């Protein structure tokens, strides 16, 4: 009888302990986060366990941080922190979140490479989206030896970047960023595009340089092949390109609305009113539409273009100087009516 009582007592104690363990597990480890939508935690290379916990608590408001801190202590999380972007979903528990962080199972993020006017802007935009800071990226892009190893220089490096949305890991370094962009550039310049560039007697960089001018001339994608064809006609005839956007680039005055004769005298290799052929490099990060418009340019006889007097952003094209002069007069008169100087 006494033995039976002891067995029953032990069973009761075990049941209580199991119940307590289950309750503790439920309380500390299995509670989901109080969030409505998936959110990200970004762990940098200078983060500590405490700063990671603060980011989780501040951004995601779990029922309790006790469980994750207990796990971190037991598993020595502070001695092995993985950088990266980690997505926490509403249904995830404290235990699942900790295991994700501990294993470094980061979530890919979107990296958008925009078609912008300067490398500085590109660097700034990229640094907003990945762990590498703008100073480290800029340092590489201003290193002549590093650029030479890539096959570029400071004038031509904009041609490396192909505007698109890429899936990357947030914790990429500056060098990792450039390597990824190099790989994407090689993927973009496939056999078909390379053959089309060769047919134009142009390198990929030269195509990007002309495409950057086309992009600056018009935001209308349907018109870009026409503009590209016009400049290719001029190149074939040995004519000056006389592209107004190259003058703006020479002056670094992108807001200039009216090109005057004094602007055309700017002594810069980018000023295509003074120097024949393409400028030394792209005057912006060329868009994919701009590049494709050069590779698939429209065949026509136009060698002149002038912005339309309706300020629609499109152009009047001409094959003769007299026709072009009539188009130009209409545009100049429209500028005067609007008092644009």
N, C-alpha and C positions, 0 to 999 in steps of 0.2 A: 504493500500500500504506500509506504514511504517513498519507494523507488518510483512508483507511478506518479506521485505528487511532484517529485523532482523533475521527471520527464515533462510533465505538463507545464511546470514553471519555466523550464528551459525553452519549451516551445513558445510559450507566451512572450518570453524575453526576446527570442529570435524574431518573432512576428513583429514585436514593437520596434526592434532595431531595423528590420527590413522596411517597415512602414516609415520609420524616421528617415532611412536612407532614401527611400523613394520620394518622400516629401522634400528632403534636402535637395535631391537632384532636380525635382520639379521647380523648387524655389530658386535654386542658384544657376542651373545650367540649361533648363529647357524652356525658359521664358522667351518669347519672341520680342522683337523690337517694336516700339510704338511709332511706326512710320507708315505712311500711306503708300509711298512709292519707293522703288529702289534708289538708294543714294550711295555716294562714293566716299571712302576714306582714303586720303592720299598720304602715304608714309614716305618721308624724305630721308636722306642719308644721315641727317643730324637728329632724327627722332629717337627718343628713349621710350621705354615701356610706359612710363608715366604720361608722356606727351601723346602717345598713341591712345591710351585710355581716355585722356582728356578730349581728343578728337572724336572718339566714339561717343562719349557721354554728351558732349556739346551738340553734336550733329544728329545723334540718333536716339537719345533718351531711352535707354533700355530700362526695364523694370528694376534691375539691380546690376551694379558693376561688381558686386562682391564675387560672383561666380567666375567671371573672366579674370579677375585679379588673383583668385585662388589658383586657377589653372595656370596662369602665367608664372606664379611663384613655384608651383610644383614642376613645371616643365622648363624653367629657366628661360622664359621668353625674352627677358631683357638682354640675355647674352647672344641672342640669335634673331635679330629683327630684319625682316626682308622689306626692302623698299618696294613701292609700287602703288597702283590704284586698286582698291578692293571694293567690290560692290556688295552692299548689305541690302538684302531684300526683306520685305515685311515679315515673311514667314520664317526667316532664319532665326535660330536660337543662339543663345550665348555660346554654347558648346560648338555649334557649327561655325560660328564666326571666329572663335578662337582657333579652331583647327585650320581654317582658311588662312588666317594670319600667320600661324606657326609654320605652315607648310609653304608659305609664299605663293599661294595660288591666286595671283593677281588677275584682274579682269582687263582684257584689251580695251583701249579707248580709241576714239576717233581723232585723227590728226588731219586738220584741214590746211592744205597749202593753197593760199590765195594768189590770185594774179594782182600783185601790188606793184607800185612804181619803184620802190627802192629796196635794197637788201636789208637796210635797217628796219624797215617795216616788216619784212618777212621774218627777220630774226625775232622781233618783238612778238609777232603773232604766234610763231612756233613755240617760243618760251612760255607763252601763256597756256600751252596745251600739254607740255611734257615737263619732266623734272629738270632737265638741263636749263640753266639760266641763260639769259640773253648775252651776258658777257662771255661765257664760255663758247657759245656758238659763234659770236662775232669774232672772237679771237682766232678761231680756225679760218673763218672766211676772209680774214685780213692777213693771213699768213701766206706770203707769196710762195714759199717752198711747198707748203701743204697743198695749195691750189695747183701748183705745177705738177705734183704727183697725180692729181686727179685729171689733169689735162686741161686745166682752165687757168685764167688769171683774174685779176680784180674786175676787169672790164667784161669778161665773158662768163663769169660764174653764175649770173642770173639764168643762163641757159641750162644749168643743171637741174633746176626745179621745175617739175611738171605739176601744175595746179590740179589737185584732186583731193579726195578724202581717203585717207589710209587708216588701216587698223594697226595700231602699234601698242607696245607696252609703255605705260606712262613713265617708267623709271629709266628710259633710254638716256644715255649720255650725249654730249654734243657730238662726239665722234661717231657714236652709234646713229645719231640723227643723219649726219652727212652720209654715212655708209648706206643707210636705208634709202636716202634720196638718190644716191648713185645707182643702187640696184633698180629702183623704180624708173630712173631715166633710161637704163639699158633695156628694161622691159618695154618701155614706151616706144623706143626707137627700134622697132622690130624690122624684119626683112623688108616688108612692104613700104614702110615709111622711109627707111634708109635708101631704098631703090628710087623712090620719088625724089628725094633730096639730090641723089646722084644725077638724076635726069635733069635737074635744074642747075647742075654743076655747083651745088652748094653743100656745105657741111651741115650737120645738125645744128651747130651753134649759129651758123649764118641764117638758117631757116628761122630759128628762134629770134634772131636779131630783126629780120624783116617782119616776122609775125608780131613782135612787140610794137613796131611802128603802125602796123595795121590795127592792132588793138587800141592804140592811142587815137588813131584817126576816126574810128567808129566803134560804137558799142552794139551796132546792129549786126548780128551774126550773119544775116542773109546778105548783107552788103560786103562783108569781109573778103570773099573771093574776088569780087570786082576790084576792090582796092589793091589786093595782092597782085592781081593781074596787071594793074596799071603800073605798079612799081617794078614788076618784072619786065614789062615793056621798056621802061626807062633804063633799067640795068642792061638789057640786051642792046639798046641803042647807044650806050655810053653816056647817057644824059645824067645830069645831077638829079638826085631824088627830089630835092626841094620839099622835104617833109616838115611841116610846121612843128610837129611834136618833137623832132630832134632839136629844134631851136629852143623850145621850152626846157628840154633836158639839159642843153648846154648852159642855160641860165639858171637851172634848178628852180624855175618858176612855173609850177604846174597849173597855177591858177590864171596864168596870162590868157586873156580872151581875144586879144587882137595883136597879131604879129605886125610890127612896124619895120620900116627899112633899117632903122638903127639896130633892131634885134637881129636882122639878117647878117649884120657885120660881125657878130660875135665870133671870135677866133677860137674855135674848138673843133677837135676832130669829129665831134658829134653833130656839128652844124652841116647838114647835107645841102645847104645853099652855097657853101664854100668848098666843101670837100666831096670829091666824087666817090661813088660806090656806097657800100654799107658803112655805118658807123662802127667803132671798135667792138661794140657788144650791144646786147639788148638794152633798150631804154626802160624796160619794166620786165617783170616776170610774165612771159608770154602765155596767153591762155591756150588751152587745147584747141578751141575754135579758131584762134588766130593761127596756130601752127598748121592745122588742117587746111585752113584757107590758102596758105602759101603752097602747101603740097598739092592742093587740088584747085589751083587758081583758075579764074574764068579767062578764057581766051577771047580777046577783043582788041580793038585798036586804040583804046583810050590811053592818053599820056598826060592828061590834065584832070584835075578834080578841084571842086570848090564846095564849101559847105552850102547847103540850101538856104535860101533867104527866109524860109519859114522856121528856121532853128529847130528842125525836127531831129537833128543829129545825123541826118543822111546827106548825101552829096549829089551835085550835078557833075556829070562826067563829060569830057570833050576829047575829040581827036585832033582838033586844030586850035591854034593859039587864039584866033579871032573868036571862035565859039567860047573858049575859056574866058576870054576877056569880058564877054557879055555876061557870063555867069558870075564872074568876079565883081563886076559893077553892081549887079543886083544885090549881091551879098554885102558889099561895102555900103550901099545905100540903106540896107536894112540895119546894119550896125549903127550908122549915123542917126537913123530914126530913133533907135533905142539909146542913143548917146553912150554907146559902148566904145571906150577909147583904149 
